[in-house]
Amino acid sequence: METLIIDGGKGTLDLRTDGILYLRWQPRASLEEADIQSAMVLVNNVCHGQSRPLLVEMTEVETVSHAARAAFATPTAASRIALLGANPVDRVLAGFRSPNSHPCPTRFFTDKAEALDWLLSDAARAH
């Protein structure tokens, strides 16, 4: 699959050969509700009704609006979501909702390999 650009150009989406969806937000992006909704539409279109683990790289995202935060609670084809950041600010932005408010299991990581291991361990059990 070629890299897809999220409407508005603030992010990209790839389907990795291991079956993980990889959503990368641009550093210094300010995410609004429309950005999140556009990303969710692409995730669902790529999945064609099949659940897949999702890695979301959000390193150095500037802001996430209140409406964008609420949009994250909408269920998608993601079976499990690993949020990847690099610093305490990224962790704060990722921790804007309680763990029970996510539509699927969601965790924050600062190590990409750990995030991928967590996503793949779930994928292996599900298939």
C-alpha atoms as a printed R data frame, in Angstrom:
    type eleno elety resid chain resno       x       y      z
1   ATOM     1    CA   MET     A     1   0.000   0.000  0.000
2   ATOM     2    CA   GLU     A     2   1.268   3.461 -0.773
3   ATOM     3    CA   THR     A     3   1.388   6.059  1.974
4   ATOM     4    CA   LEU     A     4  -1.960   7.840  2.329
5   ATOM     5    CA   ILE     A     5  -2.107  11.491  3.364
6   ATOM     6    CA   ILE     A     6  -4.717  12.468  5.937
7   ATOM     7    CA   ASP     A     7  -7.015  15.236  4.665
8   ATOM     8    CA   GLY     A     8  -5.439  18.528  5.690
9   ATOM     9    CA   GLY     A     9  -1.903  17.122  5.351
10  ATOM    10    CA   LYS     A    10  -1.160  16.856  9.086
11  ATOM    11    CA   GLY     A    11  -0.512  13.129  8.990
12  ATOM    12    CA   THR     A    12   0.038   9.977  6.964
13  ATOM    13    CA   LEU     A    13  -1.223   6.398  7.151
14  ATOM    14    CA   ASP     A    14   0.560   3.216  6.059
15  ATOM    15    CA   LEU     A    15  -0.334  -0.462  6.280
16  ATOM    16    CA   ARG     A    16   2.828  -2.287  7.300
17  ATOM    17    CA   THR     A    17   3.641  -5.765  6.016
18  ATOM    18    CA   ASP     A    18   3.027  -7.151  9.539
19  ATOM    19    CA   GLY     A    19  -0.594  -5.913  9.393
20  ATOM    20    CA   ILE     A    20  -0.157  -2.918 11.680
21  ATOM    21    CA   LEU     A    21  -1.591   0.404 10.592
22  ATOM    22    CA   TYR     A    22   0.934   3.190 11.144
23  ATOM    23    CA   LEU     A    23  -0.489   6.701 11.581
24  ATOM    24    CA   ARG     A    24   2.122   9.458 11.851
25  ATOM    25    CA   TRP     A    25   1.118  12.973 12.864
26  ATOM    26    CA   GLN     A    26   3.470  15.735 11.755
27  ATOM    27    CA   PRO     A    27   5.634  17.328 14.465
28  ATOM    28    CA   ARG     A    28   4.202  20.677 15.612
29  ATOM    29    CA   ALA     A    29   0.740  19.784 14.246
30  ATOM    30    CA   SER     A    30  -2.319  21.189 15.992
31  ATOM    31    CA   LEU     A    31  -4.973  18.494 15.761
32  ATOM    32    CA   GLU     A    32  -8.613  19.439 15.336
33  ATOM    33    CA   GLU     A    33 -11.740  17.285 15.212
34  ATOM    34    CA   ALA     A    34 -11.675  17.200 11.386
35  ATOM    35    CA   ASP     A    35  -8.119  15.812 11.451
36  ATOM    36    CA   ILE     A    36  -9.092  12.951 13.751
37  ATOM    37    CA   GLN     A    37 -12.252  12.215 11.780
38  ATOM    38    CA   SER     A    38 -10.287  12.150  8.500
39  ATOM    39    CA   ALA     A    39  -7.763   9.751 10.002
40  ATOM    40    CA   MET     A    40 -10.555   7.477 11.266
41  ATOM    41    CA   VAL     A    41 -12.188   7.388  7.832
42  ATOM    42    CA   LEU     A    42  -8.880   6.340  6.241
43  ATOM    43    CA   VAL     A    43  -8.275   3.679  8.902
44  ATOM    44    CA   ASN     A    44 -11.722   2.205  8.281
45  ATOM    45    CA   ASN     A    45 -11.314   2.350  4.485
46  ATOM    46    CA   VAL     A    46  -7.941   0.600  4.576
47  ATOM    47    CA   CYS     A    47  -9.233  -2.116  6.907
48  ATOM    48    CA   HIS     A    48 -12.221  -3.104  4.739
49  ATOM    49    CA   GLY     A    49 -14.133  -4.339  7.798
50  ATOM    50    CA   GLN     A    50 -11.176  -6.216  9.328
51  ATOM    51    CA   SER     A    51  -9.843  -5.121 12.738
52  ATOM    52    CA   ARG     A    52  -6.154  -4.215 12.813
53  ATOM    53    CA   PRO     A    53  -3.742  -2.896 15.446
54  ATOM    54    CA   LEU     A    54  -2.874   0.792 15.082
55  ATOM    55    CA   LEU     A    55   0.392   2.550 15.938
56  ATOM    56    CA   VAL     A    56  -0.073   6.319 16.285
57  ATOM    57    CA   GLU     A    57   3.131   8.354 16.302
58  ATOM    58    CA   MET     A    58   2.388  11.690 17.925
59  ATOM    59    CA   THR     A    59   5.880  12.897 18.780
60  ATOM    60    CA   GLU     A    60   5.958  16.678 19.232
61  ATOM    61    CA   VAL     A    61   2.291  17.271 18.364
62  ATOM    62    CA   GLU     A    62   1.617  20.819 19.581
63  ATOM    63    CA   THR     A    63  -2.026  20.671 20.609
64  ATOM    64    CA   VAL     A    64  -5.127  18.482 20.515
65  ATOM    65    CA   SER     A    65  -8.370  20.465 20.629
66  ATOM    66    CA   HIS     A    66 -11.184  19.503 22.998
67  ATOM    67    CA   ALA     A    67 -13.356  18.398 20.048
68  ATOM    68    CA   ALA     A    68 -10.465  16.317 18.660
69  ATOM    69    CA   ARG     A    69 -10.080  14.632 22.046
70  ATOM    70    CA   ALA     A    70 -13.755  13.711 22.048
71  ATOM    71    CA   ALA     A    71 -13.465  12.314 18.498
72  ATOM    72    CA   PHE     A    72 -10.849   9.803 19.702
73  ATOM    73    CA   ALA     A    73 -13.617   7.973 21.592
74  ATOM    74    CA   THR     A    74 -15.368   7.004 18.344
75  ATOM    75    CA   PRO     A    75 -14.867   3.303 17.527
76  ATOM    76    CA   THR     A    76 -12.891   2.446 14.386
77  ATOM    77    CA   ALA     A    77 -11.484  -0.702 12.815
78  ATOM    78    CA   ALA     A    78  -8.521  -0.445 15.212
79  ATOM    79    CA   SER     A    79  -8.396  -3.489 17.480
80  ATOM    80    CA   ARG     A    80  -5.753  -1.968 19.751
81  ATOM    81    CA   ILE     A    81  -3.975   1.402 19.727
82  ATOM    82    CA   ALA     A    82  -0.383   2.161 20.747
83  ATOM    83    CA   LEU     A    83   0.299   5.886 21.112
84  ATOM    84    CA   LEU     A    84   3.982   6.635 20.542
85  ATOM    85    CA   GLY     A    85   5.602   9.783 21.891
86  ATOM    86    CA   ALA     A    86   9.027  10.913 23.009
87  ATOM    87    CA   ASN     A    87   8.644  13.136 26.057
88  ATOM    88    CA   PRO     A    88   6.428  14.104 29.022
89  ATOM    89    CA   VAL     A    89   4.457  16.595 26.898
90  ATOM    90    CA   ASP     A    90   3.544  13.824 24.442
91  ATOM    91    CA   ARG     A    91   2.442  11.680 27.398
92  ATOM    92    CA   VAL     A    92   0.197  14.479 28.680
93  ATOM    93    CA   LEU     A    93  -1.366  14.929 25.237
94  ATOM    94    CA   ALA     A    94  -1.904  11.156 24.967
95  ATOM    95    CA   GLY     A    95  -3.389  10.900 28.459
96  ATOM    96    CA   PHE     A    96  -6.283  13.253 27.887
97  ATOM    97    CA   ARG     A    97  -8.930  10.544 28.387
98  ATOM    98    CA   SER     A    98  -9.384   7.892 31.008
99  ATOM    99    CA   PRO     A    99  -8.334   4.358 29.940
100 ATOM   100    CA   ASN     A   100 -11.967   3.210 30.039
101 ATOM   101    CA   SER     A   101 -13.106   5.888 27.579
102 ATOM   102    CA   HIS     A   102 -11.160   4.488 24.615
103 ATOM   103    CA   PRO     A   103 -13.101   2.290 22.157
104 ATOM   104    CA   CYS     A   104 -10.360  -0.385 22.324
105 ATOM   105    CA   PRO     A   105  -7.269  -1.129 24.440
106 ATOM   106    CA   THR     A   106  -4.966   1.908 24.232
107 ATOM   107    CA   ARG     A   107  -1.523   2.488 25.765
108 ATOM   108    CA   PHE     A   108   1.184   5.141 25.570
109 ATOM   109    CA   PHE     A   109   4.790   4.201 24.759
110 ATOM   110    CA   THR     A   110   8.069   6.051 24.336
111 ATOM   111    CA   ASP     A   111   9.792   3.037 22.769
112 ATOM   112    CA   LYS     A   112   8.649   2.015 19.277
113 ATOM   113    CA   ALA     A   113   9.841  -1.596 19.642
114 ATOM   114    CA   GLU     A   114   7.821  -2.018 22.860
115 ATOM   115    CA   ALA     A   115   4.754  -0.515 21.180
116 ATOM   116    CA   LEU     A   116   5.068  -2.882 18.223
117 ATOM   117    CA   ASP     A   117   5.578  -5.893 20.512
118 ATOM   118    CA   TRP     A   118   2.407  -4.992 22.421
119 ATOM   119    CA   LEU     A   119   0.427  -4.544 19.190
120 ATOM   120    CA   LEU     A   120   1.713  -7.763 17.634
121 ATOM   121    CA   SER     A   121   1.191  -9.849 20.756
122 ATOM   122    CA   ASP     A   122  -2.498  -8.969 20.615
123 ATOM   123    CA   ALA     A   123  -2.662  -9.604 16.861
124 ATOM   124    CA   ALA     A   124  -1.139 -13.047 17.335
125 ATOM   125    CA   ARG     A   125  -3.765 -13.985 19.955
126 ATOM   126    CA   ALA     A   126  -6.625 -12.647 17.827
127 ATOM   127    CA   HIS     A   127  -5.757 -14.700 14.723
